[in-house]
Amino acid sequence: IRKKGIREALDIVHNSLENDSSSNIVQGFVLNTLGYTFLNEKKYEEAIGIFKLNTEIHTEDANFFDSLAEGYEVSGDKENMKKISGIVTELLNKKTTLTVAEKSLKETAEKRLKN
């Protein structure tokens, strides 16, 4: 990512996902950690690209959508922050019970929707 850019890196990842089922890329925490590394470096395009990829792979994981919403929030993109926060609440509303962490995600998403 640092040498060739986020777009080429995402192309490589998509190709790996199609052709290598043993890839650890499918482990969401790996991508989330990488996304936060870029977010902390204020490399918003890279962070958001990684977070988006993670939500494409893990379409039902509210935590990964929350990370994407945070990426948009920190980068100043309120419109997409709200859009993704809406997805977080939709995913969590499908559940009959929420863990403490999921309750926190929902609360954060609801706050973002009000901003």
Order of alpha helices (4+ residues) and beta strands (2+ residues): alpha-alpha-alpha-alpha-alpha-alpha
